[in-house]
Amino acid sequence: MAVDTEGTAAPQDAAESHLTVDELAARAGVTVRTVRFYSARGLLPPPEIGPRRVGRYGFAHLSRLALIEELQHQGLTLAAIERYLSRLPDDLSAHDLAIHRALVASWTPDEAAETTREKLERRAGRSLTDADLDRLAAMNVLERVPGQDAFRVDPALLGLGVQLLDVPVGLETIRAARAVLLEHAGATARELTRLFHDEVWEPYERGELDPERVETMRSLSAHLQPLVVQALVTAFQRALKDELRATYGG
């Protein structure tokens, strides 16, 4: 399992390592026992050790817990989750992990949960202004329930959306960026589906695959979606870094 064995957080997350294990568990919606179990299995990196030898956790731990939860929801065993996490780069930030989780969750049916503003703020870990709510709605993280002081929230996107609230980007830019992502994600999904159909499904229907390959295909199908998501995220991150480097230098 590739974790930071020295227990140090990434630079952008170090200043945010302020959560106790109880606060981390509450924010993640799990028990303290679960946090300690994942830590013992190496699924979570060690906390920073603060005053009085108290462990302090940050957004990277919170995002990793959310990713583990989503992979479990996809049906992966702990051993499979360990393999998945071990393939991720060691220097992934909380934002990177949140993106992985959001994309993995996008393969599951929508399960928007209805909640009050008070509960939403508690889960977000901060007060939310009306402008914040407008930005979260533009990111498709939530929608207002008509006639009520309540919201339908996509739990898979909430953590990422809250972290993006402090990015100085206007509503129209958020909407435009989302439109670009949806357009290209749709094209990628269609092309991957075509490849799978032409190269795997049609030979299977024609009976051209031997029994061993059929079982391999069935096993692959059960775990294909998280693997495809991981490949897409990694490719996108590398492509984005190359574009930024070409545009701004460095």
N, C-alpha and C positions, 0 to 999 in steps of 0.2 A: 504494500500500500504506500503510495507516494505522498507522504505528508512532511511538514516541516518539523523535523525531530528536535530542533532547538526551541520550538514553541514561540517563535516570533511571527507576528502578523506581517502581511504585505504592507509597504509604506502607506498606501492610501487608506488602509484599514486600521493602522496602529492607533491612531488618535480616537478611534471609535471602539476600542476594546474596554468597554465600561460596564458590561453586563455581568452580574453574578450568575452562577449556574441556575439558581432559582428564576432569575429574570429571563435568562436565555430560554429555559424550558417553557415559561409562561408565554413569551413572545412566539415561540415556535409551535405552541399548542401540544407539547409532549410533556412527559413526566421527567423529573430529575433523574430517576432511575434509567430512563431511556437514554438520556444524554450520557450518563456514565457508561452505559452498556456500549453505545456507539464509540465512545472514546477508547474503551478497552479493546474493541475490535479494530481500532485504527481507522475508523471511518471519519472521525473528527480529529483535527490537529490539537495539540495541547493548548490550554489557555495561556495567556500571559500571566505571570505571577506578580501581583501587586503588593501593596503594603500589607503587613501581617500575614504574608504568604497566602493571600486570597486569590484564587484564580479568576481572571477577568476574560470575558469572551466578547467578540465583536461581530460585525455584520457578516464577515466571511463564515463564521461558525453558523450563524442564523441561516444564511443562504445554503450552506452545505446540508443542514438539517432538512430544509425544505426540499432540496434535490433528492435526498435519501427517501423522504416521505413519498415523493412523486414516483420514484423508481419502484418503490414497494407497491404503490397503487397500480403500476403497470404490470405487476405480477412477478417481478424479479426477486430471486432469493437473495439473502445477505451475501452469499458467496458471489453471485452475479453482480451485485451492487459493488462489492469490493473490486471486482475486475473492471467494472465500468469506471469507477473513480480512479483506479490506478492508471488508466489511460489518459486522464486529464493532465494538462501541464501543471507543474508544481506552483507556478506563479499566478494562477487564476485569482482574480479579485472577487469580492462579493458580487459586483455587477456581472462579471462573467458567469459565475455560478448561478445567479438569478436568471440569466438569459438561457442557460442550459435547462434549468427547471421549467421555465415558461414554455420552451419549445417542446420538451418532453411531454408536458401536460397538454399541449395543443393536439396530441393524438387521441385524447380521451374526450368523451362527450362533455358538452358544457354542463357544469354543475354549479351555477351561480348561486351563492347563498345570500338570503335576504337578512339584513342586519340593520341595527340602529346606528345613528351617528356616534353615540357614545361607545358602543362596542367596536365600531370601525376604528375609532381613534385609539382605543385600547390595543387593538391588534396591530395598528400601524406604529404604535409607540410614540405618537406625537399628536398635537392638536392639528386639525385640518380646517383651513379657511375655506370660504366659498370658492375662491380662486383655485385652491388646491383640488377641490372636488371637481371643478370644471376641467382641470388638467387631467385628472384621473379618468374622467369620463371620455375625454378626447383620446386617451390611450386605450380605451375600451376595458379599463380595469373595473369600472363600475357604471351603473346607470341608476338614476333616481326612480323610486317607485312613485308613480303619479298620485298626487293628493296625500302623500304621507311623508313624514320626516324619516324615511328609510331608504335603503339602497340595496340593489342586487350587486353583489361583489364576486368577481372571479378570484378565488383564493390563490390560484396559480400565478396570477399576475400582480397581486397586491404588493408583495414585497419589492418587486422590481419597480413598480410604479411609484411607490413611496420614495424610493431612493432617487428616482429621476425628478422628483418635485423640485429639488434644489438646482437642477440644471437650467441655466438661463435661456430657455427656448420657448418661443411663443406658441399659442394654441394652433395657429394656422400651420406653423412649421411641423408641429407634432402630427397634425392630420395629414399633411403632405408626406411626411416620412412613413407613416403607417400605410398610406395608399401605395407607396413604392414597394414596401416590404410585402404587402399582400399580393401585389401584381407578380412580383418575381417568385414569391413562395408558391403561388398557384402554378406558374410555369414550370418550376422545378418539380413539384408534385406530379404534374401531368407527365413530364418526361420520364421521371423515375418509374411511374406506374406503367408507362408504355414499355420501358425496358424490361421490367419484371414480367409483364404479360408476354412479350415476344420471346424472351430468352428462357423463361422458367415455366410460366403457366401453360402456354400452348403445348410445349413438348410433354408436359405432365398430362394434359388432357388427351393427347394423342397416344399415350402409353409408351412414350419413347424413353422414359426414365426408368432405370432399374430400381428395384425395391429399396436398396440402400440409399440411393439419391433421393427417393421420395421421402424417406424418413428424415434425411438431412434437411430437405426443403421445408418440411413441416416444422421441424425444430427451429430453423432459421426464421420462418414466418412469425413464430411466437415471440421472437426477440428482435425482429428486424427494425421496428419503429424506433426504439431508443438508440440503436446503433446508427441508423440513418440520421437521426437528430444530432447525435454526437459528431458525425462526419460533417454535417452541414454547418454546425456551429464553428467547428475548428476551421473549416475552409473559409467561412465568412470572416472570422477574426483575422486570419492571415491575409485575406484579400483586403480587408479594411485597413490593416496596418500598412500594407504596400501602397494603397491609395493615399493615405495620409502622408506617408513618407515621400511619395512622388509629388504631392501637392505642396506640402509645407517644408520638405527637407528634413534632415535629421536621421 
